[in-house]
């Protein structure tokens, strides 16, 4: 490769810009978590999932040619920010810890999210196109942000439950369990509506519970559990 061909415009495509929007949402979520604005941080993690879902679709629509793997790499690096570091910082920041063993536990669980996220994405890149399956191997990494974000927004957030959920989801991300790709159009459409209701300044509250958030969380947990049972 000639040095003249390393200009950034030779690599980047529209789908990569969308991947960067995914990463930007994750980074801003981290900033809001550090400033203890957890509702916005949770919403930004969910917005990152939208961009992550859109980049692959756009790449297919524009027939993106990516022989060097630039798109795959930028997607993975963006994902580790939005679905590795962001939920880890979110968990650590939103649990009001005090010095002692519990703070150590929260720190280790937050680290577990990042480590499992890196392992999950690295394995995906290594096996992509080399195994005969259309399923995800291990729980999809955006799921950790969806679980953490929607759980917090329900209004039912409990630090102990959040830690337990984080451990379970993190370990399932690096498991060998097959999770089928989403192809149920009604469920996808319903999830999109719920996400839209969470993003927009529309409060649908019943008995102090955010209804779109609890439904989104239940959808995600159902997907996680039903495939675990099938295994």
C-alpha positions as CSV (number, residue, x, y, z in Angstrom):
1,X,0.0,0.0,0.0
2,X,1.3,3.4,-1.0
3,X,1.4,6.2,1.6
4,X,-0.8,8.3,-0.6
5,X,-3.6,5.7,-0.2
6,X,-3.7,6.0,3.6
7,X,-5.6,9.3,3.5
8,X,-8.7,8.9,5.7
9,X,-11.1,9.6,2.9
10,X,-9.8,6.4,1.3
11,X,-11.2,4.3,4.2
12,X,-14.2,6.0,5.8
13,X,-17.7,5.5,4.5
14,X,-21.2,6.6,5.6
15,X,-21.7,3.5,7.7
16,X,-18.4,4.3,9.5
17,X,-19.8,7.7,10.4
18,X,-22.8,6.0,11.9
19,X,-20.4,3.8,13.9
20,X,-18.8,7.0,15.2
21,X,-22.2,8.3,16.3
22,X,-22.6,5.0,18.2
23,X,-19.2,5.6,19.9
24,X,-20.0,9.3,20.5
25,X,-23.3,8.3,22.2
26,X,-21.4,5.9,24.4
27,X,-18.7,8.5,25.3
28,X,-21.4,11.1,26.2
29,X,-23.1,8.5,28.3
30,X,-19.8,8.1,30.2
31,X,-19.6,11.9,30.8
32,X,-23.2,12.1,32.1
33,X,-22.6,9.1,34.3
34,X,-19.5,10.7,35.8
35,X,-21.7,13.8,36.4
36,X,-24.4,11.7,38.0
37,X,-27.0,12.5,35.4
38,X,-28.0,8.9,35.1
39,X,-31.3,9.2,33.2
40,X,-29.6,10.9,30.3
41,X,-26.6,8.5,30.5
42,X,-29.1,5.5,30.3
43,X,-30.9,7.1,27.3
44,X,-27.6,7.7,25.5
45,X,-26.6,4.0,25.9
46,X,-29.9,3.0,24.3
47,X,-29.4,5.6,21.5
48,X,-25.9,4.0,20.8
49,X,-27.8,0.7,20.2
50,X,-29.8,2.4,17.5
51,X,-26.7,3.7,15.7
52,X,-25.0,0.2,16.1
53,X,-28.0,-1.4,14.5
54,X,-28.1,1.1,11.6
55,X,-24.4,1.0,10.5
56,X,-24.6,-2.5,9.2
57,X,-27.9,-1.8,7.4
58,X,-26.4,1.3,5.8
59,X,-23.3,-0.6,4.8
60,X,-25.4,-3.2,3.0
61,X,-27.6,-0.5,1.3
62,X,-24.6,1.3,-0.1
63,X,-22.9,-1.9,-1.0
64,X,-19.9,-0.9,1.0
65,X,-16.6,-2.7,-0.1
66,X,-14.4,-3.2,2.9
67,X,-11.6,-5.5,1.9
68,X,-9.2,-4.1,4.5
69,X,-11.7,-4.5,7.4
70,X,-11.8,-0.8,8.3
71,X,-15.5,-0.9,8.9
72,X,-15.3,-4.0,11.0
73,X,-12.6,-2.5,13.2
74,X,-14.3,0.9,13.7
75,X,-17.5,-0.9,14.6
76,X,-15.8,-3.1,17.2
77,X,-13.9,-0.2,18.7
78,X,-17.0,1.9,18.9
79,X,-18.9,-1.0,20.5
80,X,-16.4,-1.4,23.3
81,X,-16.9,2.2,24.2
82,X,-20.7,2.1,24.1
83,X,-21.3,-1.4,25.3
84,X,-18.2,-2.1,27.4
85,X,-16.9,1.1,29.1
86,X,-20.2,3.0,29.1
87,X,-22.3,0.4,31.1
88,X,-19.3,-0.3,33.3
89,X,-18.9,3.4,34.3
90,X,-22.7,3.7,34.5
91,X,-22.9,0.8,37.0
92,X,-20.0,2.0,39.1
93,X,-21.2,5.7,39.2
94,X,-24.9,5.2,39.9
95,X,-24.3,2.9,42.8
96,X,-23.6,5.1,45.8
97,X,-20.7,3.1,47.2
98,X,-18.9,3.7,50.5
99,X,-15.3,2.5,51.1
100,X,-15.2,-1.2,51.9
101,X,-15.9,-4.5,50.4
102,X,-19.0,-3.5,48.5
103,X,-17.1,-0.8,46.7
104,X,-14.5,-3.5,45.7
105,X,-17.3,-5.7,44.4
106,X,-18.8,-2.9,42.3
107,X,-15.4,-2.1,40.9
108,X,-14.7,-5.8,40.0
109,X,-18.1,-6.2,38.4
110,X,-17.6,-3.0,36.4
111,X,-14.2,-4.4,35.2
112,X,-15.9,-7.7,34.4
113,X,-18.2,-5.9,32.0
114,X,-15.3,-4.4,30.1
115,X,-13.2,-7.6,30.0
116,X,-16.1,-9.7,28.8
117,X,-17.0,-7.0,26.2
118,X,-13.5,-7.0,24.8
119,X,-13.4,-10.9,24.7
120,X,-16.9,-11.0,23.1
121,X,-15.9,-8.6,20.3
122,X,-12.5,-10.1,19.7
123,X,-14.0,-13.6,19.4
124,X,-16.7,-12.2,17.0
125,X,-14.0,-10.7,14.7
126,X,-12.0,-13.9,14.7
127,X,-14.8,-16.3,13.9
128,X,-16.8,-14.0,11.6
129,X,-17.3,-15.8,8.3
130,X,-15.5,-18.9,9.6
131,X,-18.4,-20.9,11.2
132,X,-21.6,-22.2,9.7
133,X,-24.2,-20.3,11.6
134,X,-26.2,-17.1,11.3
135,X,-26.7,-16.9,15.1
136,X,-24.8,-14.8,17.6
137,X,-22.3,-16.9,19.6
138,X,-22.9,-15.6,23.1
139,X,-25.3,-12.9,24.2
140,X,-25.0,-9.8,21.9
141,X,-22.9,-7.1,23.5
142,X,-25.4,-4.3,23.1
143,X,-27.6,-6.2,25.4
144,X,-25.7,-5.1,28.5
145,X,-26.3,-1.4,27.7
146,X,-30.0,-2.2,27.0
147,X,-30.4,-4.1,30.2
148,X,-28.6,-1.5,32.4
149,X,-30.2,1.5,30.6
150,X,-33.8,0.2,30.6
151,X,-33.6,-1.2,34.1
152,X,-32.5,2.2,35.5
153,X,-35.2,4.0,33.6
154,X,-37.9,1.7,35.0
155,X,-37.7,3.5,38.3
156,X,-37.1,0.2,40.1
157,X,-33.3,0.3,40.1
158,X,-31.7,-1.7,42.9
159,X,-27.9,-1.8,43.2
160,X,-27.8,-5.5,44.2
161,X,-30.1,-6.6,41.3
162,X,-28.0,-4.4,38.9
163,X,-24.8,-6.1,40.0
164,X,-26.4,-9.6,39.6
165,X,-27.7,-8.7,36.2
166,X,-24.3,-7.4,35.1
167,X,-22.5,-10.5,36.1
168,X,-25.1,-12.8,34.4
169,X,-25.1,-10.8,31.2
170,X,-21.3,-10.4,31.1
171,X,-20.7,-14.1,31.4
172,X,-23.4,-15.0,28.9
173,X,-21.7,-12.6,26.4
174,X,-18.6,-14.9,26.4
175,X,-20.5,-18.1,26.6
176,X,-20.9,-20.5,23.6
177,X,-24.7,-20.3,23.7
178,X,-26.3,-19.4,20.4
179,X,-28.6,-16.4,20.3
180,X,-30.6,-16.1,17.0
181,X,-30.5,-12.8,15.2
182,X,-33.6,-10.7,15.5
183,X,-36.1,-11.5,12.7
184,X,-39.4,-11.2,14.5
185,X,-40.8,-8.0,12.8
186,X,-43.6,-7.3,15.3
187,X,-41.2,-7.6,18.2
188,X,-38.6,-5.4,16.5
189,X,-41.3,-2.8,15.7
190,X,-42.6,-2.9,19.2
191,X,-39.1,-2.5,20.6
192,X,-38.4,0.5,18.3
193,X,-41.6,2.2,19.5
194,X,-40.7,1.6,23.2
195,X,-37.2,3.0,22.6
196,X,-38.7,6.0,20.9
197,X,-41.0,6.6,23.8
198,X,-38.0,6.5,26.2
199,X,-36.0,8.9,24.1
200,X,-38.8,11.4,23.6
201,X,-39.8,13.6,26.6
202,X,-43.0,11.5,27.1
203,X,-43.5,10.1,30.5
204,X,-45.8,7.0,30.6
205,X,-45.7,6.2,34.3
206,X,-47.9,3.7,36.2
207,X,-47.5,3.3,39.9
208,X,-44.1,5.1,39.6
209,X,-42.9,2.6,37.0
210,X,-41.9,3.7,33.5
211,X,-44.0,1.4,31.3
212,X,-41.9,1.6,28.1
213,X,-38.7,0.9,30.1
214,X,-40.1,-2.1,31.9
215,X,-41.5,-3.6,28.7
216,X,-38.1,-3.1,27.0
217,X,-36.3,-4.7,29.9
218,X,-38.7,-7.7,29.9
219,X,-38.2,-8.2,26.1
220,X,-34.5,-8.2,26.6
221,X,-34.6,-10.6,29.6
222,X,-36.9,-12.9,27.7
223,X,-34.5,-13.1,24.8
224,X,-31.7,-13.7,27.2
225,X,-33.5,-16.4,29.2
226,X,-35.4,-18.3,26.6
227,X,-32.2,-19.1,24.6
228,X,-30.5,-20.1,27.8
229,X,-33.2,-22.6,28.6
230,X,-33.1,-24.0,25.0
231,X,-29.4,-24.6,25.5
